[in-house]
Amino acid sequence: MKPDLTSRKASLTEFLAGIVLGISVFVAVGFCLMLINEGRERLEVMAVTESGENVVGEELDLSEIVENLVGLSGVWELDEAPEEIEVPVDETEEPSSPLPYPSVFNTLGGEIIRKTYSYSETSTTVTLPGGGMLRNSTEIDTEYLLSEAGKAVDFTIDVDSGEPQVLIIHTHTTESYEPYSRTRYDDTFNSRTTDLDKSVVAVGNEIAEALEAAGIAVIHDTELYDYPQYTGAYDRSSEAIEEYLEEYPSIKIVIDVHRDAIESDGVRYAPICEIDGETAAQVMIIVGCLNVPGYRYNLRFASLLESKLESDYPGLTRPILFTERNYNQELTHASILIEVGSSANSIDEAVYAGKLVGMGLSELLAEMG
């Protein structure tokens, strides 16, 4: 009998196809695992970059890293995530060496991209009645937050009283900026300095000067809370705020001024806008609700300021970030954190933004008198 070559060929073809399919699946699975591991390593590097020093060496799983970068239930892109991580005190941390501002900067780091952030409405990013936007990264109902944001604050401002109404503080006092608008950053400079005229303190000075010019008494605290140790900075600034409130019960508003650190894959982003023909760093107000029973009061004040700034200077603000964090905001009914630009912005852009924030804030508070 003649062998059935057709049947034998079909069987051989099926056998070979099975082998090829098995190899393909094995390679695909291996490739996916490699990508996941690379992604985990990249996120670990970004966690260090975004959150500052002293995260190196911590054993964080993927969910913890994402939570650190974007807050609980965050859905925005990595390059739009807030920097502020409340790092607990590390008793083993060695004090930092002096942090002088460099006299010369190299261009060996990654690219700096200057970008104007704009946003569209979603189920969690909504427009405030008076202007500006609110972005909710928590499980709290967004419509509820929007309704609370529209309510009146529960305090008034005593203009020309001489009694401090506002406290400006910098938990991360050494956060600094680029010396001028650049296309690449210095890979040896960690964007921190004790030269306060190059740090967020210079931004706070602009806000304080505008308030004083409007007759609103202000205390500007320039103490170094993140130097010589970075960890525990929020604990130290909390103690200071409590002391100020005890000594000056007239203080209604506490503003913690920071700068963001927007970075992804070695690229740093500088949020900018143009106001009256001059480039300003964009600003973002942050309101926390973790262990902040009166968060709705802070949100009401933040919404007033957000709307005022965006109405007066369109494009200046990014949406208020409402997040599952604390930032010492349980201490008053008008405690907020403001991110003024990022580490990739120039000091001039940040200072100009501070001036605009100061003018808008002083006008807003004058109306509360």
N, C-alpha and C positions, 0 to 999 in steps of 0.2 A: 504494500500500500504506500502511496505517495505521502510524505509528511505534509501536515497542514501548516505551510509556511506563513500563510496570512494570519492564522490564529497565533502562531508563535511570535510573529512580528508585533502584533497588537499587544501581547502580554509583555514583551520586552519594552515596548514604547511606554506602557503604563508604569512599568517598574522604574524606568529611567525618569519619567515625569515625577513619580513619587519622591525619588531621591533629590531631584532638583528643587521640588517644592519644600522638602524638609530642610535642605541647606538654606534656601531663601528665608524660611521662617526663622531659622537659627541666627542667620546674619542680621535679619531685621530686629529681632529681640535684642541681640548684642549691641547693635547700633543705638537702639532706644535707651538701653541701660547706660551706655556711654554718655549720651546726651543728658540724661537725668543727672548723672554724677557730675558732668561738667557744669550743668545748671546749678547744682547744689554748691559746687566750689565757687562759681561766679557769684552766687547770692551771698555766700559767706564773705567773699572779698568786699562786695558792695555793702554788707552789713557793717563791716569795719569802717568803710569809707563814709557811709551815711551817718553812722551814729557816733563817730569820733573815736577817741582813744579808748583803750582798756577793754575792748570787746575781743581783741585778738586772743585766740586760744580757748574761748568759751565753746562748749559743746552745745550748739543750738541745732535743733532739727529744722526741717524746711518750713513747717508751719510757724515756728517761733521766729525765724528770720523774716518771713513775710510780714508777720504781725509787728515786728520791730520796725520794719520799713514803712508800712502803710497804715498801721493802726488796725483795730479789730474790724473785720468785715469790710476792709478797704477795697475799692474796685477801680481806682484810678491807675494810670500808668506809673511805672517806677520813677520816671524822671519828673513826676509831679508830686512825689511823696514828701511829707514833711520830715525834717531832719531830727526834730527834738525827741531824744530818747532819754527817759529819766533813769540814769544809771545809778544803781544803789552804791552806797559807800563800799569801797574795797580797801580794807585795812592794810592789804599787802602792797598797794600801789606806791611806787616810788615817786617822790616829788619831781615835778618837771624841771628841766633845766630852764634857764632864762629864754624868753621867746622874743627876741628883737625882731623888728620888721626888716626884711632884707633891703640892702641898698642896691643890689643887682639881682635881676630875675632872669633865669634861663627860659628857653622855650622848648625844653625836651619832654615836657609832659604831653598829655593828650590835647585834643582840640577843644576849644571853647566855642559853643554855638549860642548866639544871641537870639533870643526867641520871645515874641510877645504871646503870652498865653491867653487864649480865649476859650469860652466854654458854651456848650449848648445845654438846654434843659433836658433832664432825665428824671426818672422816678426819685432819685436821691440828690439831684442838683437842681435847685429851684431859684427862681428870681424873687428877691425881696420886694415888698410893696413900694419901698422908697428908692429902689435902685440897688445895684450890686446883687450878689448871689450867695447862696448858702449851700454847702456840700455836706451831706450827712453820711458819715462812715460808721454809724452805730446801728443797733437794732431798734432804736427808738423811732417811732413813727414820724416820717418827714412832715406830714401835714400838721401834726401836733407842734413840731418845732417851728414850723412856719407861722402858726397862729401865735405862739409865745413870742416869736421874734417881733411881732407887730405891736406888742403891748408896751405901755409906758414904763420907764425906769422908776425906781422907788426912792430917788434922792434928788436933791437940787444942788446947785453949785453957788458958793458964796464968792462972787466976783469982787475984787479989790478989798477983801477982808484981811489979807495978810496971813491968814491961816492956811496951811497946805491943803490943797484939794486933791492933788494928783501926786502919786509916787511913780517915778520911772526907775526901773531896775534892770540889770542884765545878769541873768543867772549864768550864762556863758559869755562872760565879759570879754574874753580874748578872741572871740570870733571876728575875723577880719576879711578884708576884700582885696581885690587886685589893685595895683597902683594906678592903673589906667586901663582903658578898654583894649583888650588883647585877644588874639586869635588862638593862642596856646598858653597853657599854664606851666608854672615851674614845678617839676616833679619832686623837688626837694623841700618845698614849702608846704606846711600842713594847714595853712590859712588860719593860723592862730598867732596872736601877738600880744605882748604886754604894752606895746606902744599904743596908747588909747586913742590917739588922733587917727589911727588907721583901723580901728575896730568899731564894733557896734556902738561904743560910747560916743563916737562922733555923730552918729545918727541920733542918739538920745539927746545930745546937746542941742541939735536943731529943734527937736520937739519941745524941749524945755524952754528954749529962747522964745519960741512962738507963743507958748502959754504965758510966760512972764510978760511979754509985750501986750497981751490981752488982759492983763491984770489978774491972772489966775495963778495963785501961788503953787509952786511945784517943788518937790524934792527930787533931785537926780542923784541916785546912788551909783557911784562908779567903782565900788569895791570889787576886787577880783575874786569871784566865787568859784571859778573853775581853774584857779591857779594858786599854788603849785600843784594841787591835785584836782583832776577832772571829776572823778567819781564823787558822789555826794553833793554836787553843786546845788541841786534843788533843795536838799536838806538845809544847807547853809543859807541860801537866799530866803527860805521859808522863815528861819529864825530871825533874819534881819527884818523881813516884812512885819512879822508879829511885833517886834520891838518898835518899829516905826508907828504902827497902828496904836500901840499902847501909849506912846509919847505924843502922837498927833492924832487924836480921834477924829479930827476934821477931815482926814483923808477919805475920799469916796472911791477913788479910782486907782488901780494898780496896773501898770503896763510893763510887761516884761519884754524888752526889745531884743530880738535875735536876728540872725541871718540864716537863710536856708543853705543846704548843700545838695544841689540837684546834680546827680551824676549817674551815668549808665554806660557800661562797657568802656570806661576810660574817657568818656566824653563828658565835659561839664557844661551845664546850661546856665545862661545868664538871663533871667526874666526881665524884659525891658519894655518901656512904652515911651512915647513922645508926648510931653506936656509943654505947651507954649514954646515949641521949637527946641526944647532941651530934653535929653534922654534921662529918664528916671528909672530906677529899679522898681519892678512891680512889688507890691506888698500883699501879704496874706495874714489875716487875723485867725487865730486858733482859739477855740473854746472847748474845754474839756468837761467831761461829765463823770469821770471815775472818782468816787468818793467826794463828789461836789454836790451836796444836796440842793444848793441854790443855783444850779447851772443855768436855769432859765433866766435868772436875773442878769448873769453875765452875758447870756445870749442876746438879751434885749439891748444892752448897751452896745455890744459888738455890732449888732444889726444897724443901730443908729449911726455908728461911725462908718461902717461899710457903705451904707447908703449915701452918707454925706460925702465921703471921699470919691465914690464912683460918680456921683452926680456932678461934683465940682471938677473932677479930673478924670474923665472917661478913659478907661483902660488901665488906671493905676492899680486897681485891686484884682487879685485872684479871689475866688469865692471864699467866704468864711469856711474854715474847716471845723466841723463839729465832730469830735473824736472821743474815744474811750480812753482818755488820759486825764491827768490831774493838773500838773504845772502850778501847784499852790493856789489854785483858783477857788478854793473853798473859803478863803480868808476875807473877801469882801463881796459885795453884790455887783461889782464892776471890775472884775479881774480878767484881763485878757493877755494873750501872748501875740506879738506881732513879728512876723518874719519880714524883714526888709531886704529884698533881693536875695542873692546867693553868694557863695564864695567866688563865683566867676564874674560877678559884677565889679565894676570899678568903684573905688571909694567915693568918687564924685557923684556917680549915679545913685549910690546909697544915701549920701548926704542930701542930695536934692530931693529924693523921695522922703527923707525925714523932714525936710522943710515943708513939703506938701502935706504930709500927715499932721505936722504941728499946726499949720494954718487951718486945715479942716477941723481938727480937734478943738482948737481954741474957739473957732466960730460956733461949733456945736455946743460947747460947754457954756459959752457966753449966753446962748439962748436958753440955757437951763437955770440962769440966775434969777 
